[in-house]
Amino acid sequence: MPQRSAPKEVQEYFESLPDTRREQLGALRSHLRRVWPEASEDFSYRMPTYSIDGKPAFALAAQKSTVVLHVIAYDLLLPFKNDLMHFDCGPACIRIRVLTPALEDLIDRVIKYVGSQIHLSQQSTRPTRLRASATVK
């Protein structure tokens, strides 16, 4: 069986995903586009990326059992530290198994805040953990 080549553009990426991941990632993409319609969509690091006013802000990725919202300006996640403790998060990402209404609301707030504050981001080093690593199901 020939190996499929890695996607090279956003549409190709979405088309390569299994249906459930495509739907979940599509929902995140819709949130981003609804909140920041002027954000530019590109394909970098083998995933869809979004910039606001020329500054990289977000990336989306599908993994085996989750979809992921990467926040490039990870220092802007700190105001949400307490809210994020209830979800499966890394230092610069939110991993999503099921997009619940509570998580959907939090993601909307994160997207709005990060986009509006992107010019203030002071990221200059690797992100530190927002919380102890534990997977919330």
Residue frames as qw, qx, qy, qz and C-alpha x, y, z in Angstrom:
[[0.000, 0.890, 0.457, 0.000, 0.00, 0.00, 0.00],
 [0.418, 0.479, -0.041, 0.770, 1.53, 3.35, -1.00],
 [0.327, -0.469, -0.459, 0.680, 2.15, 5.81, 1.79],
 [0.128, 0.895, 0.380, 0.195, 0.07, 8.99, 1.61],
 [0.411, 0.326, -0.154, 0.837, 1.98, 12.22, 1.44],
 [0.202, -0.476, -0.519, 0.681, 1.57, 14.72, 4.25],
 [0.188, 0.872, 0.446, 0.078, -0.96, 17.49, 3.61],
 [0.474, 0.053, 0.052, 0.877, 0.51, 20.77, 2.39],
 [0.159, -0.304, -0.112, -0.933, -2.50, 23.07, 2.78],
 [0.369, -0.061, 0.550, -0.747, -5.40, 23.59, 5.18],
 [0.783, 0.156, -0.068, -0.598, -8.14, 22.05, 3.04],
 [0.678, 0.293, -0.673, -0.026, -6.00, 19.01, 2.28],
 [0.048, 0.235, -0.789, 0.566, -5.31, 18.64, 6.02],
 [0.569, 0.022, 0.393, -0.722, -9.01, 18.64, 6.89],
 [0.811, 0.263, -0.297, -0.430, -9.81, 16.20, 4.09],
 [0.496, 0.334, -0.787, 0.151, -7.17, 13.77, 5.41],
 [0.232, -0.242, 0.687, -0.645, -8.81, 13.51, 8.85],
 [0.099, -0.319, -0.942, -0.004, -11.27, 10.86, 10.02],
 [0.191, -0.646, -0.498, -0.546, -14.86, 12.16, 10.15],
 [0.530, -0.742, -0.382, 0.150, -15.02, 12.65, 13.93],
 [0.522, -0.381, 0.010, 0.763, -11.74, 14.58, 14.06],
 [0.186, 0.313, 0.415, 0.834, -12.72, 16.63, 11.00],
 [0.295, -0.748, -0.489, -0.337, -16.00, 17.63, 12.68],
 [0.579, -0.686, -0.239, 0.370, -14.32, 18.52, 15.98],
 [0.468, -0.213, 0.176, 0.840, -11.50, 20.47, 14.36],
 [0.076, 0.495, 0.510, 0.699, -14.02, 22.11, 12.04],
 [0.372, -0.822, -0.429, -0.039, -15.93, 23.34, 15.10],
 [0.533, -0.569, -0.023, 0.626, -12.75, 24.92, 16.49],
 [0.339, 0.117, 0.413, 0.837, -12.00, 26.46, 13.11],
 [0.101, -0.704, -0.540, -0.451, -15.53, 27.92, 13.05],
 [0.464, -0.787, -0.278, 0.299, -15.04, 29.42, 16.52],
 [0.486, -0.324, 0.186, 0.790, -11.82, 31.08, 15.38],
 [0.184, 0.305, 0.520, 0.776, -13.37, 32.41, 12.19],
 [0.225, -0.786, -0.537, -0.207, -16.48, 33.67, 14.00],
 [0.475, -0.772, -0.159, 0.392, -14.53, 35.51, 16.69],
 [0.237, -0.645, 0.355, 0.634, -11.67, 36.71, 14.46],
 [0.738, 0.580, 0.344, -0.020, -12.93, 36.77, 10.85],
 [0.319, 0.908, -0.270, -0.023, -9.94, 38.91, 9.86],
 [0.595, -0.522, 0.596, 0.138, -7.44, 36.30, 11.10],
 [0.528, 0.561, -0.545, -0.329, -5.31, 34.93, 8.29],
 [0.926, -0.129, 0.337, -0.113, -5.32, 31.16, 7.88],
 [0.346, 0.679, -0.634, -0.129, -2.14, 29.44, 6.77],
 [0.990, -0.092, -0.102, -0.021, -0.53, 26.01, 6.93],
 [0.182, 0.720, -0.594, 0.309, 2.68, 25.81, 8.98],
 [0.207, -0.367, 0.838, -0.347, 4.32, 23.07, 10.99],
 [0.211, -0.098, -0.936, -0.264, 1.98, 20.57, 9.28],
 [0.058, -0.573, -0.764, 0.289, -1.17, 22.14, 10.80],
 [0.068, 0.799, 0.363, 0.474, -3.58, 25.02, 10.21],
 [0.412, -0.283, -0.316, 0.807, -2.29, 28.22, 11.80],
 [0.013, 0.870, 0.436, 0.230, -3.98, 31.57, 12.39],
 [0.415, -0.045, -0.148, 0.897, -2.42, 35.03, 12.66],
 [0.048, -0.898, -0.436, 0.047, -4.02, 38.24, 13.85],
 [0.037, 0.986, -0.134, -0.089, -2.51, 41.53, 12.67],
 [0.561, 0.653, -0.493, 0.123, 0.45, 39.56, 11.33],
 [0.199, -0.510, 0.748, -0.377, 1.21, 37.91, 14.68],
 [0.502, -0.040, -0.853, -0.136, 0.89, 34.11, 15.01],
 [0.488, -0.362, 0.299, -0.736, -1.90, 33.41, 17.49],
 [0.797, -0.081, 0.472, -0.367, -3.32, 29.89, 17.17],
 [0.292, 0.308, -0.836, -0.347, -2.80, 26.51, 15.55],
 [0.849, -0.054, 0.194, -0.489, -5.14, 23.53, 15.27],
 [0.208, 0.389, -0.890, -0.113, -4.13, 19.88, 15.24],
 [0.902, -0.133, -0.097, -0.400, -5.76, 16.47, 15.27],
 [0.073, -0.463, 0.870, -0.153, -4.20, 13.70, 17.29],
 [0.224, -0.043, -0.965, -0.127, -5.20, 10.08, 17.75],
 [0.238, -0.534, -0.805, 0.107, -7.91, 10.67, 20.36],
 [0.121, -0.747, -0.321, 0.570, -8.10, 14.46, 20.68],
 [0.408, 0.732, 0.175, 0.517, -8.07, 17.70, 18.77],
 [0.552, -0.414, -0.211, 0.693, -5.81, 20.47, 20.01],
 [0.137, 0.956, 0.121, 0.228, -6.02, 24.25, 20.13],
 [0.675, -0.092, -0.134, 0.720, -2.44, 25.55, 20.36],
 [0.063, -0.988, -0.130, 0.047, -2.07, 29.08, 21.70],
 [0.691, 0.435, -0.136, 0.561, 1.13, 30.44, 20.17],
 [0.011, -0.608, 0.293, -0.738, 1.20, 33.42, 22.54],
 [0.638, -0.278, -0.712, 0.094, 1.12, 30.99, 25.46],
 [0.214, -0.042, -0.489, 0.845, 1.78, 33.67, 28.07],
 [0.381, -0.156, -0.100, -0.906, -1.72, 34.95, 27.34],
 [0.650, -0.272, -0.678, -0.208, -3.18, 31.72, 28.78],
 [0.293, 0.036, -0.671, 0.680, -2.12, 32.68, 32.31],
 [0.371, -0.123, 0.205, -0.898, -5.33, 34.64, 33.09],
 [0.812, -0.049, -0.285, -0.506, -7.22, 31.39, 32.43],
 [0.212, 0.358, -0.873, 0.253, -5.01, 29.23, 34.64],
 [0.380, -0.016, 0.722, -0.578, -7.77, 28.40, 37.15],
 [0.755, 0.337, 0.066, -0.558, -10.37, 27.70, 34.45],
 [0.615, 0.485, -0.595, -0.180, -7.96, 25.50, 32.50],
 [0.177, -0.367, 0.855, -0.320, -7.21, 23.32, 35.53],
 [0.696, 0.137, 0.529, -0.466, -10.49, 21.51, 34.92],
 [0.810, 0.547, -0.026, -0.208, -9.51, 20.45, 31.40],
 [0.871, -0.057, 0.268, 0.407, -6.74, 18.52, 29.66],
 [0.254, 0.963, -0.092, 0.020, -4.14, 21.18, 28.90],
 [0.789, 0.053, -0.072, 0.608, -0.48, 21.54, 28.18],
 [0.348, -0.473, -0.110, 0.802, 1.61, 24.66, 28.72],
 [0.104, 0.342, -0.273, -0.893, 0.45, 26.13, 25.41],
 [0.344, -0.054, -0.733, -0.584, -2.52, 24.05, 24.34],
 [0.622, -0.012, 0.459, -0.634, -5.99, 22.79, 25.16],
 [0.103, 0.080, -0.950, -0.284, -6.62, 19.15, 24.25],
 [0.605, 0.078, 0.167, -0.775, -10.22, 18.30, 23.47],
 [0.160, 0.061, 0.981, 0.087, -11.83, 14.87, 23.45],
 [0.029, 0.663, 0.729, 0.164, -15.42, 16.16, 23.49],
 [0.076, 0.257, 0.011, 0.963, -16.37, 19.79, 22.96],
 [0.202, -0.586, -0.741, 0.260, -18.75, 20.32, 25.89],
 [0.004, 0.899, 0.292, 0.327, -20.69, 23.58, 26.37],
 [0.514, -0.823, 0.052, 0.236, -18.41, 24.55, 29.29],
 [0.636, -0.223, 0.397, 0.623, -15.27, 23.94, 27.24],
 [0.363, 0.608, 0.470, 0.526, -16.80, 25.69, 24.24],
 [0.179, -0.965, -0.172, -0.090, -17.44, 28.78, 26.39],
 [0.594, -0.653, 0.234, 0.407, -13.89, 28.71, 27.76],
 [0.606, 0.111, 0.476, 0.627, -12.39, 28.34, 24.28],
 [0.189, 0.825, 0.367, 0.387, -14.45, 31.29, 23.03],
 [0.349, -0.933, 0.003, 0.086, -13.18, 33.42, 25.93],
 [0.669, -0.386, 0.370, 0.516, -9.58, 32.32, 25.32],
 [0.520, 0.406, 0.482, 0.576, -9.81, 33.05, 21.59],
 [0.018, 0.933, 0.255, 0.252, -11.32, 36.50, 22.19],
 [0.482, -0.844, 0.124, 0.201, -8.78, 37.43, 24.85],
 [0.691, -0.216, 0.417, 0.550, -5.68, 36.12, 23.10],
 [0.450, 0.564, 0.443, 0.532, -6.66, 37.80, 19.83],
 [0.069, -0.956, -0.173, -0.226, -7.32, 41.13, 21.53],
 [0.490, -0.825, 0.255, 0.119, -4.08, 41.00, 23.55],
 [0.917, 0.222, 0.109, 0.314, -1.75, 39.39, 20.99],
 [0.376, 0.776, -0.151, 0.483, 0.25, 42.61, 20.62],
 [0.393, -0.775, 0.342, -0.356, 1.06, 42.49, 24.38],
 [0.988, -0.102, -0.095, 0.064, 2.46, 38.97, 24.39],
 [0.152, -0.848, 0.505, -0.053, 5.80, 38.77, 26.15],
 [0.982, -0.048, 0.176, 0.054, 6.65, 35.20, 25.23],
 [0.255, 0.822, -0.509, -0.015, 10.37, 34.76, 24.95],
 [0.123, -0.387, 0.905, -0.125, 11.07, 31.38, 26.49],
 [0.341, -0.144, -0.902, -0.221, 9.56, 27.92, 26.47],
 [0.571, -0.509, -0.142, -0.628, 6.19, 27.71, 28.17],
 [0.037, -0.209, 0.854, -0.474, 6.03, 26.48, 31.75],
 [0.215, -0.365, -0.901, -0.097, 3.29, 24.19, 32.93],
 [0.351, -0.470, -0.091, -0.805, 0.03, 25.85, 33.84],
 [0.770, -0.397, 0.243, -0.436, -0.72, 22.99, 36.22],
 [0.434, -0.337, 0.835, 0.022, 0.49, 19.56, 37.21],
 [0.405, 0.211, -0.692, -0.559, 0.19, 17.14, 34.34],
 [0.367, 0.157, 0.864, -0.307, -2.91, 15.02, 34.72],
 [0.149, -0.130, -0.693, -0.694, -5.26, 13.94, 32.02],
 [0.421, 0.223, 0.495, -0.727, -8.86, 14.91, 32.65],
 [0.081, 0.159, 0.895, 0.408, -11.34, 12.73, 30.81]]
